[in-house]
Amino acid sequence: MAIINKKCWPEFFEKFCSGERTFELRLADFDLKNGDILVFEEYDPDTKTYTGRKASFKCVKVEHSAQNPLQFYGIEDVKKHGFWIIELRQQ
């Protein structure tokens, strides 16, 4: 089991913490498997700073996908890495 820290924007951070959101789509540029722990560190993209809030989630199910939502990632990174589709459960 690995512990992996990742940035999380405030609106998504709140939804994960409340349990409203239980799935995540991330660029697959890091190793990840079922049972790993993702630690989301709330990050404000407007001020480009971390807020200091963190929340841990267990990766219940991890699947690899090669979908291409370029809204958040560059085409070269998507082509190179694909995405993780991650089901999370708060620790």
Secondary structure in CASP SS format (residue, H / E / C, confidence):
PFRMAT SS
TARGET T0000
AUTHOR 0000-0000-0000
METHOD secondary structure of the structure
MODEL  1
M C 1.00
A C 1.00
I E 1.00
I E 1.00
N E 1.00
K E 1.00
K E 1.00
C E 1.00
W C 1.00
P H 1.00
E H 1.00
F H 1.00
F H 1.00
E H 1.00
K H 1.00
F H 1.00
C H 1.00
S H 1.00
G C 1.00
E C 1.00
R C 1.00
T C 1.00
F E 1.00
E E 1.00
L E 1.00
R E 1.00
L E 1.00
A C 1.00
D C 1.00
F C 1.00
D C 1.00
L C 1.00
K C 1.00
N C 1.00
G C 1.00
D C 1.00
I E 1.00
L E 1.00
V E 1.00
F E 1.00
E E 1.00
E E 1.00
Y E 1.00
D E 1.00
P C 1.00
D C 1.00
T C 1.00
K C 1.00
T E 1.00
Y E 1.00
T E 1.00
G E 1.00
R E 1.00
K E 1.00
A E 1.00
S E 1.00
F E 1.00
K E 1.00
C E 1.00
V E 1.00
K E 1.00
V E 1.00
E E 1.00
H E 1.00
S E 1.00
A C 1.00
Q C 1.00
N C 1.00
P C 1.00
L C 1.00
Q C 1.00
F C 1.00
Y C 1.00
G C 1.00
I H 1.00
E H 1.00
D H 1.00
V H 1.00
K H 1.00
K H 1.00
H H 1.00
G C 1.00
F E 1.00
W E 1.00
I E 1.00
I E 1.00
E E 1.00
L E 1.00
R E 1.00
Q E 1.00
Q C 1.00
END
